[in-house]
Amino acid sequence: MAVRSRRSMVPITEIEHSAFCKTEDNLPSKPLAEEMSVNVRWQQIPNEYLHYTADELDQRIGEARAKLGKTVTILGHHYQREEVIKYADFQGDSFLLSREAASRPEADYIIFCGVHFMAETACILAAPHQKVILPNITAGCSMADMAPMEDVDDAWADLEDVLGPGGIIPVTYMNSIAGIKALCGRNGGTVCTSSNAKKALEWAFEQGERVLFLPDQHLGRNTALELGVPLDEMVVWNPFRQMGGNTPEQLRKAKMVLWQGHCSVHTRFTVSQIDAARALHLDINIIVHPECPMETVQAADMVGSTEFIREKVNSGAPGSKWGIGTEVSLVNRLAINNPDKTVFCLDPVTCPCSTMYRVHPAYVLWMLEGLLEGKVNNEITVPEDIQRDSKIALERMLSLK
């Protein structure tokens, strides 16, 4: 049994989450030098990029892209700010964008405007000649940071000691480091997205009696409940406690072992926010992401992935009203694109994903002008063995019907 005793530590990405929160529904982009006054980690870049205005950045980015042509593809996650998403050749969630990158072999360089685990996944799926670039190397993910590889390896060793080889099937959410995806590939597991988590769990329960779900306990719990797994057959694995804080008997009785991780954005959404929205708008549609806590999901009218939320709002009837529990940059974009509807974020405090928000247009320009000079800044790479095993898990996901 793996035994380590250490103090509980909160990832710095989690501590930094509230840095960009505002009480007004407006997050204007400023020159990078001004944004760097916010007390979070920023990647230092050449001084000349710190003071460009929005118009200057727009002009220079346009000029660089024209020179680079189709050798560069820019991918933009839905949670990116408007000032960045406008440069994206493709918008989507992390997995859709990674697949898009792999389908563009003419692009030698993929600039992924997202966070680190997304760029890793793009690297795993991309062609060998393609280089994947993350504009700001400090753009991580607090959820992914809650499941470091050392802790997951220890947990897996403990679970195998108690349950035996094959006694539990690992399933990891896309929002995880490549090493965890590789662990799933090596041990008969798979990867899932928020849109196919139900299919992934159904498949996993066909392979074995129990599932270890990483790293988001809320997505795992909400999905398992949808499949009819009762709460008393779920346990939470706390990596800072021996055996995750469980007894061997509790682990043997469990059908779901949920890693104690969460999304800093989606755990902000509460039942009281839903109640307040319903009090203001009697005919409101409440739609939330499955990374929200169980009570919030159960109080909503609809729950689904980013793509599900977009489809529902975009196809909604004119005059319909939508209170949404997901990242505010996406909600604001939906409001802009649906002026005939009432669309607003359930959280009255505007809190963008603090790591996504670190991808400023100045970083995008630095990437592009570096390529013009023959330099590849912030290339994301994954060791060959991790790539191989991760791809097995990803391909299992793709094969799910």
DRENDO-1510 file (C-alpha; in Angstrom, 1 decimal, always signed):
<recs>
REC; n; res; u; v; w
REC; 1; MET; +0.0; +0.0; +0.0 .
REC; 2; ALA; +1.3; +3.5; -0.9 .
REC; 3; VAL; +1.6; +5.5; +2.2 .
REC; 4; ARG; +2.4; +9.2; +2.3 .
REC; 5; SER; +1.6; +11.8; +4.9 .
REC; 6; ARG; +1.5; +15.4; +3.8 .
REC; 7; ARG; -0.6; +18.5; +4.3 .
REC; 8; SER; -3.5; +19.3; +2.0 .
REC; 9; MET; -2.4; +21.9; -0.6 .
REC; 10; VAL; -4.7; +24.0; -2.7 .
REC; 11; PRO; -3.4; +24.4; -6.3 .
REC; 12; ILE; -2.2; +28.0; -7.0 .
REC; 13; THR; -4.6; +28.0; -10.0 .
REC; 14; GLU; -7.4; +27.6; -7.6 .
REC; 15; ILE; -6.2; +30.3; -5.3 .
REC; 16; GLU; -5.9; +32.7; -8.2 .
REC; 17; HIS; -9.3; +32.0; -9.6 .
REC; 18; SER; -11.1; +35.1; -8.2 .
REC; 19; ALA; -8.4; +37.5; -9.4 .
REC; 20; PHE; -10.4; +38.7; -12.4 .
REC; 21; CYS; -13.8; +38.7; -10.7 .
REC; 22; LYS; -15.9; +41.9; -11.1 .
REC; 23; THR; -19.3; +43.0; -10.0 .
REC; 24; GLU; -20.1; +44.4; -13.4 .
REC; 25; ASP; -20.8; +42.3; -16.5 .
REC; 26; ASN; -17.9; +43.8; -18.4 .
REC; 27; LEU; -14.4; +42.6; -18.9 .
REC; 28; PRO; -12.7; +45.1; -21.3 .
REC; 29; SER; -9.3; +44.1; -22.7 .
REC; 30; LYS; -6.5; +46.4; -21.8 .
REC; 31; PRO; -2.8; +46.6; -22.9 .
REC; 32; LEU; -1.0; +43.6; -21.4 .
REC; 33; ALA; +1.0; +45.9; -19.1 .
REC; 34; GLU; -2.2; +47.0; -17.3 .
REC; 35; GLU; -3.6; +43.5; -17.1 .
REC; 36; MET; -0.4; +42.3; -15.5 .
REC; 37; SER; -1.2; +44.5; -12.5 .
REC; 38; VAL; -3.6; +41.7; -11.5 .
REC; 39; ASN; -1.8; +39.6; -8.9 .
REC; 40; VAL; -1.6; +36.3; -10.7 .
REC; 41; ARG; +1.2; +34.5; -12.5 .
REC; 42; TRP; +1.9; +35.9; -15.9 .
REC; 43; GLN; +4.5; +34.7; -18.4 .
REC; 44; GLN; +7.0; +37.4; -19.0 .
REC; 45; ILE; +7.4; +38.3; -22.7 .
REC; 46; PRO; +9.5; +41.0; -24.5 .
REC; 47; ASN; +8.6; +44.5; -23.3 .
REC; 48; GLU; +7.5; +45.8; -26.7 .
REC; 49; TYR; +4.4; +43.6; -26.5 .
REC; 50; LEU; +3.2; +44.9; -23.2 .
REC; 51; HIS; +2.0; +48.3; -24.4 .
REC; 52; TYR; +0.4; +47.7; -27.7 .
REC; 53; THR; -3.2; +49.0; -27.9 .
REC; 54; ALA; -6.0; +46.8; -29.2 .
REC; 55; ASP; -5.8; +48.5; -32.6 .
REC; 56; GLU; -2.1; +48.0; -32.8 .
REC; 57; LEU; -2.4; +44.3; -31.8 .
REC; 58; ASP; -5.1; +43.8; -34.4 .
REC; 59; GLN; -3.1; +45.3; -37.2 .
REC; 60; ARG; +0.1; +43.4; -36.3 .
REC; 61; ILE; -1.7; +40.1; -35.9 .
REC; 62; GLY; -3.4; +40.5; -39.2 .
REC; 63; GLU; +0.0; +41.3; -40.9 .
REC; 64; ALA; +1.7; +38.3; -39.3 .
REC; 65; ARG; -1.1; +35.9; -40.2 .
REC; 66; ALA; -1.1; +37.1; -43.8 .
REC; 67; LYS; +2.6; +36.3; -44.1 .
REC; 68; LEU; +2.3; +32.9; -42.4 .
REC; 69; GLY; -0.8; +31.8; -44.4 .
REC; 70; LYS; -2.0; +28.3; -44.0 .
REC; 71; THR; +1.1; +27.1; -42.2 .
REC; 72; VAL; -0.6; +28.3; -39.0 .
REC; 73; THR; -4.0; +27.3; -37.5 .
REC; 74; ILE; -5.4; +29.2; -34.5 .
REC; 75; LEU; -7.8; +27.3; -32.3 .
REC; 76; GLY; -10.0; +29.1; -29.8 .
REC; 77; HIS; -11.8; +27.5; -26.8 .
REC; 78; HIS; -15.3; +28.8; -26.1 .
REC; 79; TYR; -14.2; +30.2; -22.8 .
REC; 80; GLN; -11.7; +32.6; -24.4 .
REC; 81; ARG; -12.4; +36.4; -24.3 .
REC; 82; GLU; -13.8; +38.0; -27.4 .
REC; 83; GLU; -10.6; +39.9; -28.1 .
REC; 84; VAL; -8.9; +36.5; -28.6 .
REC; 85; ILE; -11.7; +34.4; -30.1 .
REC; 86; LYS; -12.0; +36.7; -33.1 .
REC; 87; TYR; -8.6; +35.5; -34.3 .
REC; 88; ALA; -9.5; +31.8; -34.1 .
REC; 89; ASP; -9.9; +29.8; -37.3 .
REC; 90; PHE; -12.0; +27.3; -35.3 .
REC; 91; GLN; -14.0; +27.6; -32.1 .
REC; 92; GLY; -15.1; +24.7; -29.9 .
REC; 93; ASP; -14.5; +22.7; -26.8 .
REC; 94; SER; -11.2; +21.1; -26.0 .
REC; 95; PHE; -11.7; +17.8; -27.8 .
REC; 96; LEU; -13.4; +19.2; -30.9 .
REC; 97; LEU; -10.6; +21.6; -31.3 .
REC; 98; SER; -7.9; +18.9; -30.9 .
REC; 99; ARG; -9.6; +16.8; -33.6 .
REC; 100; GLU; -9.9; +19.8; -35.8 .
REC; 101; ALA; -6.1; +20.4; -35.5 .
REC; 102; ALA; -5.4; +16.8; -36.4 .
REC; 103; SER; -7.6; +17.2; -39.5 .
REC; 104; ARG; -5.5; +20.1; -40.8 .
REC; 105; PRO; -2.2; +18.5; -41.9 .
REC; 106; GLU; -1.3; +21.6; -44.0 .
REC; 107; ALA; -0.8; +23.5; -40.8 .
REC; 108; ASP; +2.7; +23.1; -39.4 .
REC; 109; TYR; +1.9; +25.1; -36.3 .
REC; 110; ILE; -1.2; +25.0; -34.1 .
REC; 111; ILE; -1.7; +27.9; -31.8 .
REC; 112; PHE; -4.1; +26.7; -29.1 .
REC; 113; CYS; -5.8; +29.5; -27.3 .
REC; 114; GLY; -6.9; +27.5; -24.3 .
REC; 115; VAL; -5.1; +25.9; -21.4 .
REC; 116; HIS; -2.3; +23.4; -20.9 .
REC; 117; PHE; -4.2; +20.1; -20.9 .
REC; 118; MET; -5.9; +21.1; -24.1 .
REC; 119; ALA; -2.6; +21.8; -25.9 .
REC; 120; GLU; -1.3; +18.4; -24.6 .
REC; 121; THR; -4.4; +16.6; -26.1 .
REC; 122; ALA; -3.8; +18.4; -29.4 .
REC; 123; CYS; -0.2; +17.3; -29.4 .
REC; 124; ILE; -1.3; +13.7; -28.8 .
REC; 125; LEU; -3.7; +13.7; -31.7 .
REC; 126; ALA; -1.7; +16.0; -34.1 .
REC; 127; ALA; +0.4; +14.7; -37.0 .
REC; 128; PRO; +4.1; +14.2; -36.2 .
REC; 129; HIS; +5.2; +17.2; -38.2 .
REC; 130; GLN; +2.8; +19.6; -36.4 .
REC; 131; LYS; +4.0; +21.7; -33.5 .
REC; 132; VAL; +1.4; +22.8; -30.8 .
REC; 133; ILE; +1.9; +26.1; -29.2 .
REC; 134; LEU; +0.2; +27.6; -26.0 .
REC; 135; PRO; +0.3; +31.4; -26.1 .
REC; 136; ASN; +0.7; +31.8; -22.3 .
REC; 137; ILE; +2.5; +29.0; -20.6 .
REC; 138; THR; +0.9; +29.9; -17.3 .
REC; 139; ALA; -2.6; +29.1; -18.6 .
REC; 140; GLY; -3.2; +25.9; -16.7 .
REC; 141; CYS; -6.4; +24.4; -15.2 .
REC; 142; SER; -7.2; +24.3; -11.5 .
REC; 143; MET; -9.2; +21.1; -11.9 .
REC; 144; ALA; -6.3; +19.3; -13.7 .
REC; 145; ASP; -3.9; +20.6; -11.1 .
REC; 146; MET; -6.0; +18.9; -8.4 .
REC; 147; ALA; -4.8; +15.5; -9.7 .
REC; 148; PRO; -1.0; +15.5; -10.0 .
REC; 149; MET; +0.5; +12.3; -11.3 .
REC; 150; GLU; +2.3; +11.3; -8.1 .
REC; 151; ASP; -1.0; +11.3; -6.2 .
REC; 152; VAL; -2.9; +9.4; -8.9 .
REC; 153; ASP; -0.2; +6.8; -9.1 .
REC; 154; ASP; -0.3; +6.3; -5.3 .
REC; 155; ALA; -4.1; +6.1; -5.4 .
REC; 156; TRP; -4.0; +3.5; -8.3 .
REC; 157; ALA; -1.5; +1.4; -6.3 .
REC; 158; ASP; -3.8; +1.5; -3.3 .
REC; 159; LEU; -6.9; +0.6; -5.3 .
REC; 160; GLU; -5.2; -2.4; -6.9 .
REC; 161; ASP; -3.9; -3.6; -3.5 .
REC; 162; VAL; -7.5; -3.6; -2.2 .
REC; 163; LEU; -9.5; -4.6; -5.3 .
REC; 164; GLY; -7.0; -6.6; -7.3 .
REC; 165; PRO; -5.9; -6.1; -10.9 .
REC; 166; GLY; -9.0; -5.3; -13.0 .
REC; 167; GLY; -11.1; -4.6; -9.9 .
REC; 168; ILE; -11.7; -1.0; -11.0 .
REC; 169; ILE; -11.8; +0.7; -14.4 .
REC; 170; PRO; -10.2; +4.2; -14.7 .
REC; 171; VAL; -12.1; +6.9; -16.5 .
REC; 172; THR; -10.7; +10.4; -16.8 .
REC; 173; TYR; -12.3; +13.5; -17.9 .
REC; 174; MET; -10.7; +15.3; -20.8 .
REC; 175; ASN; -9.7; +18.1; -18.3 .
REC; 176; SER; -6.7; +16.1; -17.0 .
REC; 177; ILE; -3.0; +15.9; -17.6 .
REC; 178; ALA; -1.7; +13.5; -20.3 .
REC; 179; GLY; -0.2; +11.2; -17.7 .
REC; 180; ILE; -3.6; +10.3; -16.3 .
REC; 181; LYS; -5.0; +9.7; -19.8 .
REC; 182; ALA; -2.0; +7.4; -20.3 .
REC; 183; LEU; -2.8; +5.5; -17.0 .
REC; 184; CYS; -6.3; +4.9; -18.3 .
REC; 185; GLY; -4.9; +3.6; -21.6 .
REC; 186; ARG; -2.6; +1.2; -19.9 .
REC; 187; ASN; -5.2; -0.1; -17.5 .
REC; 188; GLY; -8.2; -0.8; -19.7 .
REC; 189; GLY; -9.8; +2.6; -19.2 .
REC; 190; THR; -11.0; +5.5; -21.3 .
REC; 191; VAL; -11.3; +9.3; -21.5 .
REC; 192; CYS; -14.6; +11.2; -21.6 .
REC; 193; THR; -15.9; +14.6; -22.3 .
REC; 194; SER; -18.9; +16.3; -20.6 .
REC; 195; SER; -21.0; +15.4; -23.6 .
REC; 196; ASN; -20.2; +11.7; -23.7 .
REC; 197; ALA; -19.6; +11.0; -20.0 .
REC; 198; LYS; -22.7; +8.9; -19.8 .
REC; 199; LYS; -21.6; +6.6; -22.7 .
REC; 200; ALA; -18.1; +6.3; -21.2 .
REC; 201; LEU; -19.5; +5.2; -17.8 .
REC; 202; GLU; -21.9; +2.8; -19.4 .
REC; 203; TRP; -19.0; +1.3; -21.3 .
REC; 204; ALA; -16.8; +1.2; -18.2 .
REC; 205; PHE; -19.4; -0.7; -16.2 .
REC; 206; GLU; -19.5; -3.3; -18.9 .
REC; 207; GLN; -15.8; -3.8; -18.4 .
REC; 208; GLY; -15.8; -4.1; -14.6 .
REC; 209; GLU; -17.8; -3.6; -11.3 .
REC; 210; ARG; -16.3; -0.2; -10.3 .
REC; 211; VAL; -15.1; +3.0; -11.8 .
REC; 212; LEU; -12.4; +5.4; -10.6 .
REC; 213; PHE; -13.5; +8.8; -12.1 .
REC; 214; LEU; -10.9; +11.6; -12.3 .
REC; 215; PRO; -10.5; +14.4; -11.7 .
REC; 216; ASP; -13.9; +16.1; -11.4 .
REC; 217; GLN; -16.1; +14.6; -8.6 .
REC; 218; HIS; -19.2; +16.6; -9.7 .
REC; 219; LEU; -19.2; +15.4; -13.3 .
REC; 220; GLY; -18.7; +11.9; -12.1 .
REC; 221; ARG; -21.4; +12.0; -9.4 .
REC; 222; ASN; -24.0; +13.8; -11.7 .
REC; 223; THR; -23.4; +11.3; -14.5 .
REC; 224; ALA; -23.5; +8.2; -12.2 .
REC; 225; LEU; -26.8; +9.4; -10.7 .
REC; 226; GLU; -28.2; +9.7; -14.2 .
REC; 227; LEU; -27.3; +6.1; -14.7 .
REC; 228; GLY; -29.1; +5.1; -11.5 .
REC; 229; VAL; -26.1; +4.6; -9.3 .
REC; 230; PRO; -27.2; +5.6; -5.7 .
REC; 231; LEU; -25.1; +8.0; -3.6 .
REC; 232; ASP; -24.4; +5.3; -1.0 .
REC; 233; GLU; -22.5; +3.4; -3.7 .
REC; 234; MET; -20.2; +6.4; -4.3 .
REC; 235; VAL; -17.1; +7.4; -2.3 .
REC; 236; VAL; -14.8; +10.3; -2.6 .
REC; 237; TRP; -11.0; +9.8; -2.8 .
REC; 238; ASN; -9.1; +12.5; -0.9 .
REC; 239; PRO; -5.5; +12.2; -2.0 .
REC; 240; PHE; -4.2; +13.8; +1.2 .
REC; 241; ARG; -5.6; +11.0; +3.4 .
REC; 242; GLN; -4.6; +7.3; +3.6 .
REC; 243; MET; -6.6; +5.2; +1.3 .
REC; 244; GLY; -8.3; +8.3; +0.1 .
REC; 245; GLY; -10.1; +8.6; +3.5 .
REC; 246; ASN; -11.9; +5.3; +2.9 .
REC; 247; THR; -11.8; +1.8; +4.4 .
REC; 248; PRO; -11.1; -1.3; +2.3 .
REC; 249; GLU; -14.7; -2.4; +2.9 .
REC; 250; GLN; -16.1; +1.0; +1.6 .
REC; 251; LEU; -14.0; +0.7; -1.5 .
REC; 252; ARG; -15.2; -2.9; -2.2 .
REC; 253; LYS; -18.8; -1.8; -1.8 .
REC; 254; ALA; -18.5; +1.3; -4.0 .
REC; 255; LYS; -19.4; +1.4; -7.7 .
REC; 256; MET; -17.9; +4.9; -8.1 .
REC; 257; VAL; -14.7; +6.2; -6.6 .
REC; 258; LEU; -14.7; +10.0; -7.3 .
REC; 259; TRP; -11.5; +11.9; -7.2 .
REC; 260; GLN; -11.8; +15.0; -4.9 .
REC; 261; GLY; -11.4; +17.6; -7.6 .
REC; 262; HIS; -13.6; +20.3; -9.0 .
REC; 263; CYS; -13.9; +23.2; -11.5 .
REC; 264; SER; -13.2; +26.6; -9.9 .
REC; 265; VAL; -15.8; +28.2; -12.3 .
REC; 266; HIS; -18.7; +25.8; -12.1 .
REC; 267; THR; -18.7; +25.3; -8.3 .
REC; 268; ARG; -19.6; +29.0; -8.0 .
REC; 269; PHE; -23.1; +28.2; -9.3 .
REC; 270; THR; -25.7; +27.6; -6.5 .
REC; 271; VAL; -29.3; +26.7; -5.9 .
REC; 272; SER; -29.9; +30.2; -4.4 .
REC; 273; GLN; -28.7; +31.8; -7.7 .
REC; 274; ILE; -31.3; +29.6; -9.6 .
REC; 275; ASP; -34.0; +30.6; -7.1 .
REC; 276; ALA; -33.1; +34.3; -7.6 .
REC; 277; ALA; -33.3; +34.0; -11.4 .
REC; 278; ARG; -36.7; +32.2; -11.2 .
REC; 279; ALA; -38.0; +35.0; -8.9 .
REC; 280; LEU; -37.1; +37.6; -11.5 .
REC; 281; HIS; -38.2; +35.7; -14.6 .
REC; 282; LEU; -41.1; +33.3; -14.1 .
REC; 283; ASP; -40.6; +31.8; -17.6 .
REC; 284; ILE; -36.8; +31.4; -17.4 .
REC; 285; ASN; -35.0; +28.3; -18.7 .
REC; 286; ILE; -32.2; +27.3; -16.3 .
REC; 287; ILE; -29.4; +25.4; -18.0 .
REC; 288; VAL; -26.1; +24.4; -16.3 .
REC; 289; HIS; -23.0; +22.5; -17.0 .
REC; 290; PRO; -22.6; +19.0; -15.3 .
REC; 291; GLU; -19.4; +20.2; -13.6 .
REC; 292; CYS; -21.7; +22.1; -11.2 .
REC; 293; PRO; -22.5; +20.6; -7.8 .
REC; 294; MET; -25.2; +18.0; -7.6 .
REC; 295; GLU; -27.7; +20.3; -5.9 .
REC; 296; THR; -27.3; +22.9; -8.6 .
REC; 297; VAL; -27.7; +20.4; -11.4 .
REC; 298; GLN; -30.9; +18.9; -9.8 .
REC; 299; ALA; -32.4; +22.4; -9.4 .
REC; 300; ALA; -31.9; +23.3; -13.1 .
REC; 301; ASP; -34.2; +22.6; -16.0 .
REC; 302; MET; -31.5; +21.3; -18.2 .
REC; 303; VAL; -27.9; +20.1; -17.8 .
REC; 304; GLY; -25.3; +19.5; -20.5 .
REC; 305; SER; -21.9; +20.2; -22.0 .
REC; 306; THR; -20.7; +23.5; -23.5 .
REC; 307; GLU; -21.9; +22.4; -27.0 .
REC; 308; PHE; -25.3; +21.3; -25.5 .
REC; 309; ILE; -25.7; +24.7; -23.9 .
REC; 310; ARG; -24.8; +26.5; -27.1 .
REC; 311; GLU; -27.2; +24.5; -29.2 .
REC; 312; LYS; -30.1; +24.9; -26.8 .
REC; 313; VAL; -29.7; +28.7; -26.5 .
REC; 314; ASN; -29.0; +29.3; -30.2 .
REC; 315; SER; -32.1; +27.2; -31.2 .
REC; 316; GLY; -34.3; +28.7; -28.6 .
REC; 317; ALA; -37.5; +30.6; -29.5 .
REC; 318; PRO; -37.3; +34.4; -29.9 .
REC; 319; GLY; -38.1; +36.1; -26.7 .
REC; 320; SER; -37.1; +33.0; -24.6 .
REC; 321; LYS; -35.1; +33.6; -21.4 .
REC; 322; TRP; -32.0; +31.7; -20.3 .
REC; 323; GLY; -30.2; +31.7; -17.0 .
REC; 324; ILE; -26.9; +29.9; -17.6 .
REC; 325; GLY; -24.5; +28.2; -15.2 .
REC; 326; THR; -21.2; +28.1; -17.1 .
REC; 327; GLU; -18.1; +30.3; -17.8 .
REC; 328; VAL; -19.1; +34.0; -18.3 .
REC; 329; SER; -17.1; +34.6; -21.6 .
REC; 330; LEU; -19.2; +31.9; -23.3 .
REC; 331; VAL; -22.4; +33.3; -21.8 .
REC; 332; ASN; -21.6; +36.8; -22.9 .
REC; 333; ARG; -21.0; +35.5; -26.4 .
REC; 334; LEU; -24.3; +33.7; -26.5 .
REC; 335; ALA; -26.0; +36.9; -25.4 .
REC; 336; ILE; -24.3; +38.9; -28.2 .
REC; 337; ASN; -25.2; +36.2; -30.8 .
REC; 338; ASN; -28.9; +36.0; -29.6 .
REC; 339; PRO; -30.1; +39.6; -29.3 .
REC; 340; ASP; -33.7; +38.4; -29.6 .
REC; 341; LYS; -33.4; +36.5; -26.3 .
REC; 342; THR; -32.6; +37.2; -22.7 .
REC; 343; VAL; -29.4; +35.5; -21.9 .
REC; 344; PHE; -27.4; +36.0; -18.6 .
REC; 345; CYS; -25.0; +34.3; -16.3 .
REC; 346; LEU; -26.6; +33.0; -13.0 .
REC; 347; ASP; -23.6; +34.2; -11.0 .
REC; 348; PRO; -24.1; +37.9; -10.3 .
REC; 349; VAL; -20.3; +38.3; -9.9 .
REC; 350; THR; -18.5; +38.1; -13.3 .
REC; 351; CYS; -15.8; +35.5; -12.8 .
REC; 352; PRO; -14.1; +34.3; -16.0 .
REC; 353; CYS; -11.8; +31.3; -16.0 .
REC; 354; SER; -8.7; +33.0; -14.6 .
REC; 355; THR; -6.3; +30.8; -16.6 .
REC; 356; MET; -8.2; +31.1; -19.9 .
REC; 357; TYR; -8.3; +34.8; -19.3 .
REC; 358; ARG; -4.5; +34.9; -19.3 .
REC; 359; VAL; -4.4; +34.4; -23.1 .
REC; 360; HIS; -4.2; +38.0; -24.1 .
REC; 361; PRO; -3.9; +39.1; -27.8 .
REC; 362; ALA; -0.3; +40.3; -27.0 .
REC; 363; TYR; +0.7; +36.7; -26.4 .
REC; 364; VAL; -0.9; +35.6; -29.7 .
REC; 365; LEU; +1.1; +38.2; -31.5 .
REC; 366; TRP; +4.3; +37.1; -29.7 .
REC; 367; MET; +3.7; +33.5; -31.0 .
REC; 368; LEU; +3.0; +34.7; -34.6 .
REC; 369; GLU; +6.0; +37.1; -34.8 .
REC; 370; GLY; +8.2; +34.4; -33.3 .
REC; 371; LEU; +7.3; +32.0; -36.1 .
REC; 372; LEU; +8.1; +34.7; -38.7 .
REC; 373; GLU; +11.6; +34.9; -37.1 .
REC; 374; GLY; +11.9; +31.1; -37.1 .
REC; 375; LYS; +11.3; +30.7; -33.4 .
REC; 376; VAL; +8.7; +28.4; -31.8 .
REC; 377; ASN; +7.8; +29.8; -28.5 .
REC; 378; ASN; +5.9; +27.8; -25.9 .
REC; 379; GLU; +5.8; +24.5; -27.8 .
REC; 380; ILE; +3.9; +21.8; -25.9 .
REC; 381; THR; +5.4; +18.3; -26.1 .
REC; 382; VAL; +4.3; +15.0; -24.6 .
REC; 383; PRO; +6.8; +12.0; -24.1 .
REC; 384; GLU; +6.4; +9.2; -26.7 .
REC; 385; ASP; +5.3; +6.6; -24.2 .
REC; 386; ILE; +2.7; +9.0; -22.7 .
REC; 387; GLN; +1.4; +9.9; -26.1 .
REC; 388; ARG; +1.1; +6.2; -27.1 .
REC; 389; ASP; -0.9; +5.2; -24.0 .
REC; 390; SER; -3.0; +8.4; -24.0 .
REC; 391; LYS; -4.0; +7.8; -27.6 .
REC; 392; ILE; -5.2; +4.3; -26.7 .
REC; 393; ALA; -7.6; +5.8; -24.1 .
REC; 394; LEU; -8.7; +8.6; -26.5 .
REC; 395; GLU; -9.3; +6.0; -29.3 .
REC; 396; ARG; -11.4; +4.0; -26.9 .
REC; 397; MET; -13.5; +7.0; -26.3 .
REC; 398; LEU; -13.9; +7.7; -30.0 .
REC; 399; SER; -15.1; +4.1; -30.6 .
REC; 400; LEU; -18.0; +4.5; -28.2 .
REC; 401; LYS; -21.4; +4.3; -29.9 .
</recs>
